[in-house]
Amino acid sequence: MRFKRQDKKNALSIIESAKSEIKFTLTLPIKEESGPTIIRNIYESFRMLGDALLVNKGIKSEDHLAPIK
């Protein structure tokens, strides 16, 4: 991780994107074929929320681990 300037506007944009992704994901029919897509979208939405928190604090992560934690 490295530090940079806080970016509240970017963080809010990431949150809106995650919100949109979850909203779409919840419209998918629940069946075996859609399972991997639903799981992937939920994971990505949570990762994006973590990334938004880091961006708001001025932290740039290099991988998916920091935003998920």
DALIN-V293929 format. One record per residue. RES is the residue in one small letter. SS is DSSP state (helix for helix, strand for strand, loop for the rest). PSI is psi in whole degrees, 0 to 359 (none if undefined). Layout:
# DALIN-V293929
RES:SS:PSI, RES:SS:PSI
This chain:
# DALIN-V293929
m:loop:149, r:strand:157, f:strand:144, k:loop:185, r:loop:141, q:loop:145, d:loop:85, k:helix:321, k:helix:316, n:helix:319, a:helix:316, l:helix:324, s:helix:318, i:helix:319, i:helix:316, e:helix:321, s:helix:317, a:helix:319, k:helix:316, s:helix:319, e:helix:316, i:helix:318, k:helix:316, f:helix:315, t:helix:323, l:loop:348, t:loop:348, l:loop:141, p:loop:139, i:loop:108, k:loop:170, e:helix:321, e:helix:329, s:helix:351, g:helix:306, p:helix:322, t:helix:317, i:helix:313, i:helix:314, r:helix:317, n:helix:321, i:helix:315, y:helix:312, e:helix:322, s:helix:317, f:helix:323, r:helix:319, m:helix:321, l:helix:319, g:helix:319, d:helix:320, a:helix:319, l:helix:317, l:helix:316, v:helix:319, n:helix:330, k:helix:354, g:loop:29, i:strand:130, k:strand:121, s:loop:153, e:loop:349, d:loop:189, h:loop:348, l:helix:313, a:helix:313, p:helix:326, i:helix:321, k:loop:none
